[in-house]
Amino acid sequence: MGSEVLRAGGLQRTGVDPRGQQHEEEEEEEEEEEEKDEEKKKKKKKMKKKKKRKKKKKRRRRR
Protein backbone atom coordinates (compact mmCIF):
# COMPACT_ATOMS: atom_id res chain seq x y z
CA MET A 1 0.00 0.00 0.00
CA GLY A 2 1.44 3.34 -1.00
CA SER A 3 1.28 6.57 0.92
CA GLU A 4 0.12 10.00 -0.11
CA VAL A 5 2.83 12.62 -0.64
CA LEU A 6 2.37 16.30 -1.39
CA ARG A 7 4.33 17.38 -4.44
CA ALA A 8 4.41 20.37 -6.77
CA GLY A 9 1.89 18.61 -9.01
CA GLY A 10 -0.50 18.03 -6.11
CA LEU A 11 -1.30 14.95 -4.12
CA GLN A 12 0.28 11.79 -5.54
CA ARG A 13 0.62 8.20 -4.39
CA THR A 14 4.04 6.63 -3.97
CA GLY A 15 4.87 2.94 -3.78
CA VAL A 16 6.89 3.19 -0.57
CA ASP A 17 5.78 4.42 2.83
CA PRO A 18 8.41 6.94 4.00
CA ARG A 19 7.76 5.93 7.61
CA GLY A 20 8.44 2.32 6.67
CA GLN A 21 8.68 -0.48 9.19
CA GLN A 22 8.47 1.76 12.23
CA HIS A 23 4.98 2.79 11.15
CA GLU A 24 3.93 -0.87 10.86
CA GLU A 25 5.19 -1.56 14.38
CA GLU A 26 3.20 1.40 15.69
CA GLU A 27 0.05 0.03 14.04
CA GLU A 28 0.63 -3.38 15.64
CA GLU A 29 1.07 -1.77 19.06
CA GLU A 30 -2.17 0.20 18.58
CA GLU A 31 -4.03 -2.99 17.65
CA GLU A 32 -2.71 -4.75 20.76
CA GLU A 33 -3.79 -1.83 22.94
CA GLU A 34 -7.27 -1.89 21.39
CA GLU A 35 -7.56 -5.63 22.08
CA LYS A 36 -6.54 -5.09 25.70
CA ASP A 37 -9.08 -2.29 26.05
CA GLU A 38 -11.82 -4.52 24.64
CA GLU A 39 -10.89 -7.30 27.09
CA LYS A 40 -11.01 -4.83 29.97
CA LYS A 41 -14.44 -3.60 28.88
CA LYS A 42 -15.77 -7.16 28.62
CA LYS A 43 -14.38 -8.00 32.06
CA LYS A 44 -15.86 -4.83 33.55
CA LYS A 45 -19.25 -5.58 31.99
CA LYS A 46 -19.15 -9.14 33.31
CA MET A 47 -18.31 -7.93 36.82
CA LYS A 48 -21.14 -5.40 36.66
CA LYS A 49 -23.62 -8.13 35.70
CA LYS A 50 -22.30 -10.37 38.48
CA LYS A 51 -22.69 -7.57 41.02
CA LYS A 52 -26.22 -6.87 39.82
CA ARG A 53 -27.19 -10.56 40.15
CA LYS A 54 -25.73 -10.69 43.65
CA LYS A 55 -27.68 -7.58 44.64
CA LYS A 56 -30.93 -9.10 43.30
CA LYS A 57 -30.33 -12.32 45.26
CA LYS A 58 -29.70 -10.34 48.44
CA ARG A 59 -32.91 -8.35 47.95
CA ARG A 60 -34.93 -11.53 47.39
CA ARG A 61 -33.52 -13.11 50.55
CA ARG A 62 -34.54 -10.13 52.68
CA ARG A 63 -38.19 -10.39 51.66
mmCIF file of the N, C-alpha and C atoms, coordinates in Angstrom:
data_MODEL
# 
_entry.id   MODEL 
# 
loop_
_atom_site.group_PDB 
_atom_site.id 
_atom_site.type_symbol 
_atom_site.label_atom_id 
_atom_site.label_alt_id 
_atom_site.label_comp_id 
_atom_site.label_asym_id 
_atom_site.label_entity_id 
_atom_site.label_seq_id 
_atom_site.pdbx_PDB_ins_code 
_atom_site.Cartn_x 
_atom_site.Cartn_y 
_atom_site.Cartn_z 
_atom_site.occupancy 
_atom_site.B_iso_or_equiv 
_atom_site.pdbx_formal_charge 
_atom_site.auth_seq_id 
_atom_site.auth_comp_id 
_atom_site.auth_asym_id 
_atom_site.auth_atom_id 
_atom_site.pdbx_PDB_model_num 
ATOM 1   N N  . MET A 1 1  ? 0.844   -1.173  0.000  1.00 0.00 ? 1  MET A N  1 
ATOM 2   C CA . MET A 1 1  ? 0.000   0.000   0.000  1.00 0.00 ? 1  MET A CA 1 
ATOM 3   C C  . MET A 1 1  ? 0.889   1.236   0.000  1.00 0.00 ? 1  MET A C  1 
ATOM 4   N N  . GLY A 1 2  ? 0.635   2.130   -0.903 1.00 0.00 ? 2  GLY A N  1 
ATOM 5   C CA . GLY A 1 2  ? 1.442   3.340   -0.998 1.00 0.00 ? 2  GLY A CA 1 
ATOM 6   C C  . GLY A 1 2  ? 0.929   4.420   -0.074 1.00 0.00 ? 2  GLY A C  1 
ATOM 7   N N  . SER A 1 3  ? 1.706   5.468   0.074  1.00 0.00 ? 3  SER A N  1 
ATOM 8   C CA . SER A 1 3  ? 1.284   6.575   0.923  1.00 0.00 ? 3  SER A CA 1 
ATOM 9   C C  . SER A 1 3  ? 1.063   7.808   0.052  1.00 0.00 ? 3  SER A C  1 
ATOM 10  N N  . GLU A 1 4  ? 0.379   8.774   0.636  1.00 0.00 ? 4  GLU A N  1 
ATOM 11  C CA . GLU A 1 4  ? 0.124   10.003  -0.105 1.00 0.00 ? 4  GLU A CA 1 
ATOM 12  C C  . GLU A 1 4  ? 1.227   11.016  0.213  1.00 0.00 ? 4  GLU A C  1 
ATOM 13  N N  . VAL A 1 5  ? 1.758   11.650  -0.836 1.00 0.00 ? 5  VAL A N  1 
ATOM 14  C CA . VAL A 1 5  ? 2.826   12.619  -0.643 1.00 0.00 ? 5  VAL A CA 1 
ATOM 15  C C  . VAL A 1 5  ? 2.457   13.890  -1.400 1.00 0.00 ? 5  VAL A C  1 
ATOM 16  N N  . LEU A 1 6  ? 2.690   15.024  -0.759 1.00 0.00 ? 6  LEU A N  1 
ATOM 17  C CA . LEU A 1 6  ? 2.374   16.296  -1.392 1.00 0.00 ? 6  LEU A CA 1 
ATOM 18  C C  . LEU A 1 6  ? 3.561   16.727  -2.267 1.00 0.00 ? 6  LEU A C  1 
ATOM 19  N N  . ARG A 1 7  ? 3.282   16.953  -3.512 1.00 0.00 ? 7  ARG A N  1 
ATOM 20  C CA . ARG A 1 7  ? 4.333   17.384  -4.442 1.00 0.00 ? 7  ARG A CA 1 
ATOM 21  C C  . ARG A 1 7  ? 3.870   18.635  -5.168 1.00 0.00 ? 7  ARG A C  1 
ATOM 22  N N  . ALA A 1 8  ? 4.731   19.170  -6.020 1.00 0.00 ? 8  ALA A N  1 
ATOM 23  C CA . ALA A 1 8  ? 4.407   20.370  -6.774 1.00 0.00 ? 8  ALA A CA 1 
ATOM 24  C C  . ALA A 1 8  ? 3.165   20.141  -7.646 1.00 0.00 ? 8  ALA A C  1 
ATOM 25  N N  . GLY A 1 9  ? 3.020   18.928  -8.148 1.00 0.00 ? 9  GLY A N  1 
ATOM 26  C CA . GLY A 1 9  ? 1.889   18.610  -9.012 1.00 0.00 ? 9  GLY A CA 1 
ATOM 27  C C  . GLY A 1 9  ? 0.616   18.314  -8.243 1.00 0.00 ? 9  GLY A C  1 
ATOM 28  N N  . GLY A 1 10 ? 0.668   18.328  -6.937 1.00 0.00 ? 10 GLY A N  1 
ATOM 29  C CA . GLY A 1 10 ? -0.497  18.029  -6.111 1.00 0.00 ? 10 GLY A CA 1 
ATOM 30  C C  . GLY A 1 10 ? -0.278  16.750  -5.327 1.00 0.00 ? 10 GLY A C  1 
ATOM 31  N N  . LEU A 1 11 ? -1.366  16.154  -4.937 1.00 0.00 ? 11 LEU A N  1 
ATOM 32  C CA . LEU A 1 11 ? -1.301  14.946  -4.122 1.00 0.00 ? 11 LEU A CA 1 
ATOM 33  C C  . LEU A 1 11 ? -1.086  13.729  -5.010 1.00 0.00 ? 11 LEU A C  1 
ATOM 34  N N  . GLN A 1 12 ? -0.018  12.966  -4.733 1.00 0.00 ? 12 GLN A N  1 
ATOM 35  C CA . GLN A 1 12 ? 0.278   11.786  -5.545 1.00 0.00 ? 12 GLN A CA 1 
ATOM 36  C C  . GLN A 1 12 ? 0.555   10.594  -4.643 1.00 0.00 ? 12 GLN A C  1 
ATOM 37  N N  . ARG A 1 13 ? 0.336   9.416   -5.159 1.00 0.00 ? 13 ARG A N  1 
ATOM 38  C CA . ARG A 1 13 ? 0.624   8.202   -4.395 1.00 0.00 ? 13 ARG A CA 1 
ATOM 39  C C  . ARG A 1 13 ? 2.021   7.702   -4.742 1.00 0.00 ? 13 ARG A C  1 
ATOM 40  N N  . THR A 1 14 ? 2.726   7.228   -3.725 1.00 0.00 ? 14 THR A N  1 
ATOM 41  C CA . THR A 1 14 ? 4.040   6.631   -3.965 1.00 0.00 ? 14 THR A CA 1 
ATOM 42  C C  . THR A 1 14 ? 3.965   5.165   -3.568 1.00 0.00 ? 14 THR A C  1 
ATOM 43  N N  . GLY A 1 15 ? 4.874   4.379   -4.058 1.00 0.00 ? 15 GLY A N  1 
ATOM 44  C CA . GLY A 1 15 ? 4.866   2.939   -3.778 1.00 0.00 ? 15 GLY A CA 1 
ATOM 45  C C  . GLY A 1 15 ? 5.440   2.593   -2.426 1.00 0.00 ? 15 GLY A C  1 
ATOM 46  N N  . VAL A 1 16 ? 6.206   3.496   -1.824 1.00 0.00 ? 16 VAL A N  1 
ATOM 47  C CA . VAL A 1 16 ? 6.887   3.193   -0.566 1.00 0.00 ? 16 VAL A CA 1 
ATOM 48  C C  . VAL A 1 16 ? 6.413   4.154   0.522  1.00 0.00 ? 16 VAL A C  1 
ATOM 49  N N  . ASP A 1 17 ? 6.166   3.616   1.683  1.00 0.00 ? 17 ASP A N  1 
ATOM 50  C CA . ASP A 1 17 ? 5.776   4.424   2.830  1.00 0.00 ? 17 ASP A CA 1 
ATOM 51  C C  . ASP A 1 17 ? 7.056   5.016   3.431  1.00 0.00 ? 17 ASP A C  1 
ATOM 52  N N  . PRO A 1 18 ? 7.184   6.342   3.456  1.00 0.00 ? 18 PRO A N  1 
ATOM 53  C CA . PRO A 1 18 ? 8.408   6.937   3.999  1.00 0.00 ? 18 PRO A CA 1 
ATOM 54  C C  . PRO A 1 18 ? 8.662   6.582   5.466  1.00 0.00 ? 18 PRO A C  1 
ATOM 55  N N  . ARG A 1 19 ? 7.593   6.297   6.199  1.00 0.00 ? 19 ARG A N  1 
ATOM 56  C CA . ARG A 1 19 ? 7.760   5.929   7.608  1.00 0.00 ? 19 ARG A CA 1 
ATOM 57  C C  . ARG A 1 19 ? 8.207   4.476   7.745  1.00 0.00 ? 19 ARG A C  1 
ATOM 58  N N  . GLY A 1 20 ? 7.950   3.696   6.741  1.00 0.00 ? 20 GLY A N  1 
ATOM 59  C CA . GLY A 1 20 ? 8.445   2.320   6.665  1.00 0.00 ? 20 GLY A CA 1 
ATOM 60  C C  . GLY A 1 20 ? 8.024   1.401   7.780  1.00 0.00 ? 20 GLY A C  1 
ATOM 61  N N  . GLN A 1 21 ? 8.959   0.585   8.222  1.00 0.00 ? 21 GLN A N  1 
ATOM 62  C CA . GLN A 1 21 ? 8.683   -0.477  9.185  1.00 0.00 ? 21 GLN A CA 1 
ATOM 63  C C  . GLN A 1 21 ? 8.257   0.067   10.542 1.00 0.00 ? 21 GLN A C  1 
ATOM 64  N N  . GLN A 1 22 ? 8.802   1.192   10.928 1.00 0.00 ? 22 GLN A N  1 
ATOM 65  C CA . GLN A 1 22 ? 8.469   1.764   12.227 1.00 0.00 ? 22 GLN A CA 1 
ATOM 66  C C  . GLN A 1 22 ? 6.964   2.030   12.311 1.00 0.00 ? 22 GLN A C  1 
ATOM 67  N N  . HIS A 1 23 ? 6.412   2.500   11.205 1.00 0.00 ? 23 HIS A N  1 
ATOM 68  C CA . HIS A 1 23 ? 4.982   2.789   11.150 1.00 0.00 ? 23 HIS A CA 1 
ATOM 69  C C  . HIS A 1 23 ? 4.172   1.501   11.341 1.00 0.00 ? 23 HIS A C  1 
ATOM 70  N N  . GLU A 1 24 ? 4.618   0.422   10.732 1.00 0.00 ? 24 GLU A N  1 
ATOM 71  C CA . GLU A 1 24 ? 3.931   -0.866  10.857 1.00 0.00 ? 24 GLU A CA 1 
ATOM 72  C C  . GLU A 1 24 ? 3.943   -1.337  12.312 1.00 0.00 ? 24 GLU A C  1 
ATOM 73  N N  . GLU A 1 25 ? 5.075   -1.155  12.978 1.00 0.00 ? 25 GLU A N  1 
ATOM 74  C CA . GLU A 1 25 ? 5.187   -1.558  14.379 1.00 0.00 ? 25 GLU A CA 1 
ATOM 75  C C  . GLU A 1 25 ? 4.230   -0.751  15.239 1.00 0.00 ? 25 GLU A C  1 
ATOM 76  N N  . GLU A 1 26 ? 4.110   0.546   14.938 1.00 0.00 ? 26 GLU A N  1 
ATOM 77  C CA . GLU A 1 26 ? 3.197   1.402   15.694 1.00 0.00 ? 26 GLU A CA 1 
ATOM 78  C C  . GLU A 1 26 ? 1.767   0.912   15.529 1.00 0.00 ? 26 GLU A C  1 
ATOM 79  N N  . GLU A 1 27 ? 1.401   0.529   14.303 1.00 0.00 ? 27 GLU A N  1 
ATOM 80  C CA . GLU A 1 27 ? 0.049   0.033   14.045 1.00 0.00 ? 27 GLU A CA 1 
ATOM 81  C C  . GLU A 1 27 ? -0.210  -1.242  14.839 1.00 0.00 ? 27 GLU A C  1 
ATOM 82  N N  . GLU A 1 28 ? 0.779   -2.137  14.889 1.00 0.00 ? 28 GLU A N  1 
ATOM 83  C CA . GLU A 1 28 ? 0.630   -3.382  15.643 1.00 0.00 ? 28 GLU A CA 1 
ATOM 84  C C  . GLU A 1 28 ? 0.426   -3.092  17.126 1.00 0.00 ? 28 GLU A C  1 
ATOM 85  N N  . GLU A 1 29 ? 1.195   -2.135  17.647 1.00 0.00 ? 29 GLU A N  1 
ATOM 86  C CA . GLU A 1 29 ? 1.067   -1.773  19.058 1.00 0.00 ? 29 GLU A CA 1 
ATOM 87  C C  . GLU A 1 29 ? -0.327  -1.213  19.335 1.00 0.00 ? 29 GLU A C  1 
ATOM 88  N N  . GLU A 1 30 ? -0.834  -0.378  18.417 1.00 0.00 ? 30 GLU A N  1 
ATOM 89  C CA . GLU A 1 30 ? -2.165  0.199   18.583 1.00 0.00 ? 30 GLU A CA 1 
ATOM 90  C C  . GLU A 1 30 ? -3.220  -0.903  18.593 1.00 0.00 ? 30 GLU A C  1 
ATOM 91  N N  . GLU A 1 31 ? -3.079  -1.878  17.702 1.00 0.00 ? 31 GLU A N  1 
ATOM 92  C CA . GLU A 1 31 ? -4.034  -2.986  17.646 1.00 0.00 ? 31 GLU A CA 1 
ATOM 93  C C  . GLU A 1 31 ? -4.022  -3.777  18.954 1.00 0.00 ? 31 GLU A C  1 
ATOM 94  N N  . GLU A 1 32 ? -2.820  -4.018  19.496 1.00 0.00 ? 32 GLU A N  1 
ATOM 95  C CA . GLU A 1 32 ? -2.706  -4.750  20.764 1.00 0.00 ? 32 GLU A CA 1 
ATOM 96  C C  . GLU A 1 32 ? -3.385  -3.986  21.889 1.00 0.00 ? 32 GLU A C  1 
ATOM 97  N N  . GLU A 1 33 ? -3.173  -2.657  21.902 1.00 0.00 ? 33 GLU A N  1 
ATOM 98  C CA . GLU A 1 33 ? -3.792  -1.831  22.943 1.00 0.00 ? 33 GLU A CA 1 
ATOM 99  C C  . GLU A 1 33 ? -5.313  -1.884  22.832 1.00 0.00 ? 33 GLU A C  1 
ATOM 100 N N  . GLU A 1 34 ? -5.826  -1.827  21.591 1.00 0.00 ? 34 GLU A N  1 
ATOM 101 C CA . GLU A 1 34 ? -7.268  -1.889  21.389 1.00 0.00 ? 34 GLU A CA 1 
ATOM 102 C C  . GLU A 1 34 ? -7.828  -3.219  21.891 1.00 0.00 ? 34 GLU A C  1 
ATOM 103 N N  . GLU A 1 35 ? -7.119  -4.311  21.611 1.00 0.00 ? 35 GLU A N  1 
ATOM 104 C CA . GLU A 1 35 ? -7.560  -5.626  22.077 1.00 0.00 ? 35 GLU A CA 1 
ATOM 105 C C  . GLU A 1 35 ? -7.601  -5.673  23.602 1.00 0.00 ? 35 GLU A C  1 
ATOM 106 N N  . LYS A 1 36 ? -6.576  -5.116  24.242 1.00 0.00 ? 36 LYS A N  1 
ATOM 107 C CA . LYS A 1 36 ? -6.537  -5.090  25.704 1.00 0.00 ? 36 LYS A CA 1 
ATOM 108 C C  . LYS A 1 36 ? -7.709  -4.279  26.249 1.00 0.00 ? 36 LYS A C  1 
ATOM 109 N N  . ASP A 1 37 ? -7.972  -3.135  25.609 1.00 0.00 ? 37 ASP A N  1 
ATOM 110 C CA . ASP A 1 37 ? -9.082  -2.289  26.050 1.00 0.00 ? 37 ASP A CA 1 
ATOM 111 C C  . ASP A 1 37 ? -10.415 -3.031  25.940 1.00 0.00 ? 37 ASP A C  1 
ATOM 112 N N  . GLU A 1 38 ? -10.587 -3.751  24.828 1.00 0.00 ? 38 GLU A N  1 
ATOM 113 C CA . GLU A 1 38 ? -11.817 -4.519  24.635 1.00 0.00 ? 38 GLU A CA 1 
ATOM 114 C C  . GLU A 1 38 ? -11.965 -5.584  25.722 1.00 0.00 ? 38 GLU A C  1 
ATOM 115 N N  . GLU A 1 39 ? -10.862 -6.276  26.039 1.00 0.00 ? 39 GLU A N  1 
ATOM 116 C CA . GLU A 1 39 ? -10.895 -7.302  27.086 1.00 0.00 ? 39 GLU A CA 1 
ATOM 117 C C  . GLU A 1 39 ? -11.275 -6.687  28.424 1.00 0.00 ? 39 GLU A C  1 
ATOM 118 N N  . LYS A 1 40 ? -10.697 -5.515  28.719 1.00 0.00 ? 40 LYS A N  1 
ATOM 119 C CA . LYS A 1 40 ? -11.010 -4.834  29.975 1.00 0.00 ? 40 LYS A CA 1 
ATOM 120 C C  . LYS A 1 40 ? -12.491 -4.478  30.030 1.00 0.00 ? 40 LYS A C  1 
ATOM 121 N N  . LYS A 1 41 ? -13.029 -3.975  28.916 1.00 0.00 ? 41 LYS A N  1 
ATOM 122 C CA . LYS A 1 41 ? -14.442 -3.596  28.876 1.00 0.00 ? 41 LYS A CA 1 
ATOM 123 C C  . LYS A 1 41 ? -15.333 -4.812  29.113 1.00 0.00 ? 41 LYS A C  1 
ATOM 124 N N  . LYS A 1 42 ? -14.984 -5.932  28.454 1.00 0.00 ? 42 LYS A N  1 
ATOM 125 C CA . LYS A 1 42 ? -15.772 -7.162  28.620 1.00 0.00 ? 42 LYS A CA 1 
ATOM 126 C C  . LYS A 1 42 ? -15.743 -7.602  30.082 1.00 0.00 ? 42 LYS A C  1 
ATOM 127 N N  . LYS A 1 43 ? -14.549 -7.576  30.682 1.00 0.00 ? 43 LYS A N  1 
ATOM 128 C CA . LYS A 1 43 ? -14.378 -7.997  32.062 1.00 0.00 ? 43 LYS A CA 1 
ATOM 129 C C  . LYS A 1 43 ? -15.206 -7.100  32.991 1.00 0.00 ? 43 LYS A C  1 
ATOM 130 N N  . LYS A 1 44 ? -15.142 -5.799  32.735 1.00 0.00 ? 44 LYS A N  1 
ATOM 131 C CA . LYS A 1 44 ? -15.863 -4.833  33.550 1.00 0.00 ? 44 LYS A CA 1 
ATOM 132 C C  . LYS A 1 44 ? -17.366 -5.075  33.456 1.00 0.00 ? 44 LYS A C  1 
ATOM 133 N N  . LYS A 1 45 ? -17.840 -5.329  32.226 1.00 0.00 ? 45 LYS A N  1 
ATOM 134 C CA . LYS A 1 45 ? -19.255 -5.575  31.987 1.00 0.00 ? 45 LYS A CA 1 
ATOM 135 C C  . LYS A 1 45 ? -19.699 -6.839  32.726 1.00 0.00 ? 45 LYS A C  1 
ATOM 136 N N  . LYS A 1 46 ? -18.851 -7.870  32.655 1.00 0.00 ? 46 LYS A N  1 
ATOM 137 C CA . LYS A 1 46 ? -19.146 -9.143  33.312 1.00 0.00 ? 46 LYS A CA 1 
ATOM 138 C C  . LYS A 1 46 ? -19.258 -8.933  34.824 1.00 0.00 ? 46 LYS A C  1 
ATOM 139 N N  . MET A 1 47 ? -18.315 -8.182  35.382 1.00 0.00 ? 47 MET A N  1 
ATOM 140 C CA . MET A 1 47 ? -18.313 -7.929  36.820 1.00 0.00 ? 47 MET A CA 1 
ATOM 141 C C  . MET A 1 47 ? -19.568 -7.151  37.226 1.00 0.00 ? 47 MET A C  1 
ATOM 142 N N  . LYS A 1 48 ? -19.964 -6.202  36.383 1.00 0.00 ? 48 LYS A N  1 
ATOM 143 C CA . LYS A 1 48 ? -21.139 -5.397  36.665 1.00 0.00 ? 48 LYS A CA 1 
ATOM 144 C C  . LYS A 1 48 ? -22.387 -6.285  36.708 1.00 0.00 ? 48 LYS A C  1 
ATOM 145 N N  . LYS A 1 49 ? -22.484 -7.204  35.740 1.00 0.00 ? 49 LYS A N  1 
ATOM 146 C CA . LYS A 1 49 ? -23.621 -8.131  35.697 1.00 0.00 ? 49 LYS A CA 1 
ATOM 147 C C  . LYS A 1 49 ? -23.632 -9.001  36.950 1.00 0.00 ? 49 LYS A C  1 
ATOM 148 N N  . LYS A 1 50 ? -22.441 -9.499  37.314 1.00 0.00 ? 50 LYS A N  1 
ATOM 149 C CA . LYS A 1 50 ? -22.296 -10.373 38.485 1.00 0.00 ? 50 LYS A CA 1 
ATOM 150 C C  . LYS A 1 50 ? -22.762 -9.627  39.738 1.00 0.00 ? 50 LYS A C  1 
ATOM 151 N N  . LYS A 1 51 ? -22.345 -8.383  39.866 1.00 0.00 ? 51 LYS A N  1 
ATOM 152 C CA . LYS A 1 51 ? -22.690 -7.570  41.020 1.00 0.00 ? 51 LYS A CA 1 
ATOM 153 C C  . LYS A 1 51 ? -24.204 -7.360  41.074 1.00 0.00 ? 51 LYS A C  1 
ATOM 154 N N  . LYS A 1 52 ? -24.794 -7.093  39.912 1.00 0.00 ? 52 LYS A N  1 
ATOM 155 C CA . LYS A 1 52 ? -26.225 -6.870  39.822 1.00 0.00 ? 52 LYS A CA 1 
ATOM 156 C C  . LYS A 1 52 ? -26.997 -8.115  40.269 1.00 0.00 ? 52 LYS A C  1 
ATOM 157 N N  . ARG A 1 53 ? -26.542 -9.298  39.785 1.00 0.00 ? 53 ARG A N  1 
ATOM 158 C CA . ARG A 1 53 ? -27.193 -10.557 40.149 1.00 0.00 ? 53 ARG A CA 1 
ATOM 159 C C  . ARG A 1 53 ? -27.128 -10.783 41.655 1.00 0.00 ? 53 ARG A C  1 
ATOM 160 N N  . LYS A 1 54 ? -25.943 -10.503 42.221 1.00 0.00 ? 54 LYS A N  1 
ATOM 161 C CA . LYS A 1 54 ? -25.730 -10.692 43.651 1.00 0.00 ? 54 LYS A CA 1 
ATOM 162 C C  . LYS A 1 54 ? -26.682 -9.788  44.439 1.00 0.00 ? 54 LYS A C  1 
ATOM 163 N N  . LYS A 1 55 ? -26.821 -8.556  43.984 1.00 0.00 ? 55 LYS A N  1 
ATOM 164 C CA . LYS A 1 55 ? -27.682 -7.583  44.637 1.00 0.00 ? 55 LYS A CA 1 
ATOM 165 C C  . LYS A 1 55 ? -29.137 -8.066  44.608 1.00 0.00 ? 55 LYS A C  1 
ATOM 166 N N  . LYS A 1 56 ? -29.559 -8.582  43.444 1.00 0.00 ? 56 LYS A N  1 
ATOM 167 C CA . LYS A 1 56 ? -30.931 -9.102  43.297 1.00 0.00 ? 56 LYS A CA 1 
ATOM 168 C C  . LYS A 1 56 ? -31.181 -10.240 44.282 1.00 0.00 ? 56 LYS A C  1 
ATOM 169 N N  . LYS A 1 57 ? -30.216 -11.170 44.351 1.00 0.00 ? 57 LYS A N  1 
ATOM 170 C CA . LYS A 1 57 ? -30.326 -12.315 45.258 1.00 0.00 ? 57 LYS A CA 1 
ATOM 171 C C  . LYS A 1 57 ? -30.501 -11.827 46.699 1.00 0.00 ? 57 LYS A C  1 
ATOM 172 N N  . LYS A 1 58 ? -29.675 -10.874 47.084 1.00 0.00 ? 58 LYS A N  1 
ATOM 173 C CA . LYS A 1 58 ? -29.700 -10.339 48.438 1.00 0.00 ? 58 LYS A CA 1 
ATOM 174 C C  . LYS A 1 58 ? -31.075 -9.747  48.743 1.00 0.00 ? 58 LYS A C  1 
ATOM 175 N N  . ARG A 1 59 ? -31.611 -8.981  47.779 1.00 0.00 ? 59 ARG A N  1 
ATOM 176 C CA . ARG A 1 59 ? -32.913 -8.353  47.947 1.00 0.00 ? 59 ARG A CA 1 
ATOM 177 C C  . ARG A 1 59 ? -34.010 -9.402  48.123 1.00 0.00 ? 59 ARG A C  1 
ATOM 178 N N  . ARG A 1 60 ? -33.928 -10.470 47.317 1.00 0.00 ? 60 ARG A N  1 
ATOM 179 C CA . ARG A 1 60 ? -34.928 -11.532 47.390 1.00 0.00 ? 60 ARG A CA 1 
ATOM 180 C C  . ARG A 1 60 ? -34.884 -12.237 48.747 1.00 0.00 ? 60 ARG A C  1 
ATOM 181 N N  . ARG A 1 61 ? -33.670 -12.424 49.267 1.00 0.00 ? 61 ARG A N  1 
ATOM 182 C CA . ARG A 1 61 ? -33.516 -13.112 50.549 1.00 0.00 ? 61 ARG A CA 1 
ATOM 183 C C  . ARG A 1 61 ? -34.125 -12.308 51.703 1.00 0.00 ? 61 ARG A C  1 
ATOM 184 N N  . ARG A 1 62 ? -34.029 -10.989 51.611 1.00 0.00 ? 62 ARG A N  1 
ATOM 185 C CA . ARG A 1 62 ? -34.537 -10.134 52.677 1.00 0.00 ? 62 ARG A CA 1 
ATOM 186 C C  . ARG A 1 62 ? -36.060 -10.193 52.786 1.00 0.00 ? 62 ARG A C  1 
ATOM 187 N N  . ARG A 1 63 ? -36.724 -10.402 51.656 1.00 0.00 ? 63 ARG A N  1 
ATOM 188 C CA . ARG A 1 63 ? -38.195 -10.389 51.660 1.00 0.00 ? 63 ARG A CA 1 
ATOM 189 C C  . ARG A 1 63 ? -38.782 -11.623 52.286 1.00 0.00 ? 63 ARG A C  1 
# 
